[in-house]
Amino acid sequence: MTHPEWPCGIDHDPGESAEHRRRLVEELSRPDTVGYGGHFADVVFGRAERRSDGRFTWVPVA
């Protein structure tokens, strides 16, 4: 969420994968948008929120 530009070992095309992750995070920051993060332990439902440094963080839905 905070670093969508970081590659993953299974990325077939790291550049395209990073761009897809950036678009997804932008979408998850839109008003009234809730996402599901299967790897976020007990806070799976939430949204992306832009931080003061321009990056994003995951904010759980209460």
PAPAVEX-191594 format. One record per atom (N, C-alpha, C): atom name; x, y, z. Coordinates in Angstrom, 2 decimals. Layout:
N
> CA; X; Y; Z $
...
This chain:
62
> N; 0.83; -1.19; 0.00 $
> CA; 0.00; 0.00; 0.00 $
> C; 0.87; 1.25; 0.00 $
> N; 1.86; 1.28; 0.86 $
> CA; 2.71; 2.47; 0.99 $
> C; 3.72; 2.56; -0.14 $
> N; 4.16; 1.43; -0.68 $
> CA; 5.17; 1.41; -1.74 $
> C; 4.71; 0.52; -2.90 $
> N; 3.73; 0.95; -3.67 $
> CA; 3.27; 0.10; -4.78 $
> C; 4.33; -0.10; -5.86 $
> N; 5.38; 0.71; -5.84 $
> CA; 6.45; 0.58; -6.83 $
> C; 7.40; -0.57; -6.52 $
> N; 7.37; -1.11; -5.31 $
> CA; 8.26; -2.21; -4.96 $
> C; 7.83; -3.47; -5.70 $
> N; 8.75; -4.13; -6.37 $
> CA; 8.40; -5.33; -7.13 $
> C; 8.19; -6.54; -6.22 $
> N; 7.51; -7.50; -6.77 $
> CA; 7.26; -8.78; -6.10 $
> C; 7.94; -9.86; -6.95 $
> N; 8.41; -10.89; -6.33 $
> CA; 9.11; -11.95; -7.05 $
> C; 8.30; -12.62; -8.15 $
> N; 6.99; -12.57; -8.05 $
> CA; 6.15; -13.23; -9.06 $
> C; 5.66; -12.26; -10.14 $
> N; 6.08; -11.00; -10.11 $
> CA; 5.70; -10.04; -11.15 $
> C; 6.31; -10.49; -12.48 $
> N; 5.47; -10.71; -13.47 $
> CA; 5.96; -11.07; -14.81 $
> C; 6.60; -9.85; -15.47 $
> N; 5.96; -8.70; -15.29 $
> CA; 6.46; -7.43; -15.83 $
> C; 6.45; -6.43; -14.67 $
> N; 7.59; -6.26; -13.99 $
> CA; 7.62; -5.40; -12.80 $
> C; 7.09; -3.99; -13.02 $
> N; 7.40; -3.38; -14.14 $
> CA; 6.93; -2.03; -14.42 $
> C; 5.42; -1.95; -14.55 $
> N; 4.85; -2.88; -15.33 $
> CA; 3.40; -2.91; -15.51 $
> C; 2.70; -3.27; -14.20 $
> N; 3.28; -4.19; -13.44 $
> CA; 2.69; -4.57; -12.15 $
> C; 2.67; -3.39; -11.18 $
> N; 3.74; -2.63; -11.14 $
> CA; 3.80; -1.46; -10.26 $
> C; 2.76; -0.43; -10.67 $
> N; 2.59; -0.22; -11.97 $
> CA; 1.58; 0.73; -12.44 $
> C; 0.18; 0.25; -12.06 $
> N; -0.08; -1.03; -12.18 $
> CA; -1.38; -1.58; -11.79 $
> C; -1.62; -1.35; -10.29 $
> N; -0.60; -1.60; -9.47 $
> CA; -0.75; -1.40; -8.02 $
> C; -1.00; 0.07; -7.70 $
> N; -0.33; 0.99; -8.40 $
> CA; -0.57; 2.43; -8.18 $
> C; -2.02; 2.79; -8.51 $
> N; -2.52; 2.29; -9.64 $
> CA; -3.91; 2.57; -10.02 $
> C; -4.89; 2.00; -9.01 $
> N; -4.61; 0.80; -8.51 $
> CA; -5.49; 0.18; -7.52 $
> C; -5.53; 0.99; -6.23 $
> N; -4.37; 1.45; -5.76 $
> CA; -4.32; 2.24; -4.53 $
> C; -5.08; 3.56; -4.72 $
> N; -4.92; 4.19; -5.88 $
> CA; -5.68; 5.42; -6.16 $
> C; -7.18; 5.14; -6.11 $
> N; -7.60; 4.03; -6.71 $
> CA; -9.02; 3.68; -6.70 $
> C; -9.52; 3.44; -5.28 $
> N; -8.72; 2.78; -4.47 $
> CA; -9.11; 2.48; -3.09 $
> C; -9.15; 3.73; -2.21 $
> N; -8.62; 4.84; -2.70 $
> CA; -8.66; 6.08; -1.92 $
> C; -9.87; 6.95; -2.27 $
> N; -10.65; 6.53; -3.25 $
> CA; -11.83; 7.31; -3.63 $
> C; -12.90; 7.23; -2.54 $
> N; -13.68; 8.30; -2.42 $
> CA; -14.76; 8.29; -1.41 $
> C; -15.71; 7.11; -1.62 $
> N; -16.19; 6.57; -0.52 $
> CA; -17.15; 5.46; -0.52 $
> C; -16.63; 4.19; -1.17 $
> N; -15.31; 4.02; -1.22 $
> CA; -14.71; 2.81; -1.78 $
> C; -14.09; 2.01; -0.65 $
> N; -14.48; 0.76; -0.54 $
> CA; -13.94; -0.14; 0.48 $
> C; -13.29; -1.31; -0.23 $
> N; -12.12; -1.68; 0.23 $
> CA; -11.41; -2.80; -0.36 $
> C; -11.27; -3.95; 0.62 $
> N; -10.82; -5.07; 0.10 $
> CA; -10.60; -6.27; 0.89 $
> C; -9.14; -6.67; 0.71 $
> N; -8.38; -6.67; 1.79 $
> CA; -6.97; -7.07; 1.74 $
> C; -6.78; -8.39; 2.46 $
> N; -6.75; -9.46; 1.73 $
> CA; -6.66; -10.80; 2.30 $
> C; -5.42; -11.04; 3.15 $
> N; -4.37; -10.26; 2.94 $
> CA; -3.13; -10.45; 3.70 $
> C; -2.98; -9.45; 4.84 $
> N; -4.07; -8.76; 5.19 $
> CA; -4.00; -7.74; 6.23 $
> C; -4.51; -8.25; 7.58 $
> N; -4.33; -9.52; 7.83 $
> CA; -4.68; -10.16; 9.11 $
> C; -6.11; -9.87; 9.53 $
> N; -6.30; -9.20; 10.65 $
> CA; -7.65; -9.01; 11.19 $
> C; -8.28; -7.69; 10.78 $
> N; -7.68; -6.96; 9.84 $
> CA; -8.24; -5.68; 9.37 $
> C; -8.40; -5.74; 7.85 $
> N; -9.09; -6.75; 7.38 $
> CA; -9.15; -7.00; 5.94 $
> C; -9.96; -5.98; 5.16 $
> N; -11.01; -5.39; 5.76 $
> CA; -11.81; -4.40; 5.05 $
> C; -11.32; -3.01; 5.40 $
> N; -11.09; -2.20; 4.38 $
> CA; -10.62; -0.85; 4.63 $
> C; -10.52; -0.05; 3.35 $
> N; -9.78; 1.05; 3.46 $
> CA; -9.59; 1.91; 2.30 $
> C; -8.19; 2.49; 2.37 $
> N; -7.74; 3.01; 1.25 $
> CA; -6.44; 3.67; 1.20 $
> C; -6.64; 5.14; 1.55 $
> N; -5.74; 5.67; 2.35 $
> CA; -5.82; 7.08; 2.72 $
> C; -4.47; 7.72; 2.42 $
> N; -4.51; 8.86; 1.71 $
> CA; -3.27; 9.55; 1.36 $
> C; -2.67; 10.20; 2.60 $
> N; -1.38; 9.97; 2.81 $
> CA; -0.66; 10.56; 3.92 $
> C; -0.11; 11.93; 3.52 $
> N; 0.44; 12.64; 4.47 $
> CA; 1.00; 13.97; 4.20 $
> C; 2.19; 13.92; 3.25 $
> N; 2.88; 12.76; 3.17 $
> CA; 4.03; 12.63; 2.26 $
> C; 3.63; 12.18; 0.86 $
> N; 2.32; 12.07; 0.61 $
> CA; 1.83; 11.68; -0.71 $
> C; 1.64; 10.19; -0.90 $
> N; 2.18; 9.40; 0.00 $
> CA; 1.99; 7.95; -0.07 $
> C; 0.65; 7.59; 0.57 $
> N; 0.32; 6.31; 0.56 $
> CA; -0.95; 5.85; 1.10 $
> C; -0.74; 4.90; 2.26 $
> N; -1.75; 4.79; 3.09 $
> CA; -1.74; 3.83; 4.18 $
> C; -3.12; 3.16; 4.21 $
> N; -3.18; 1.97; 4.77 $
> CA; -4.43; 1.20; 4.87 $
> C; -5.17; 1.63; 6.14 $
> N; -6.42; 2.01; 5.99 $
> CA; -7.24; 2.43; 7.12 $
> C; -8.39; 1.44; 7.25 $
> N; -8.43; 0.65; 8.31 $
> CA; -9.49; -0.34; 8.48 $
> C; -10.87; 0.32; 8.60 $
> N; -11.87; -0.39; 8.11 $
> CA; -13.25; 0.06; 8.26 $
> C; -13.74; -0.45; 9.61 $
> N; -14.22; 0.46; 10.42 $
> CA; -14.69; 0.09; 11.77 $
> C; -16.08; -0.47; 11.75 $
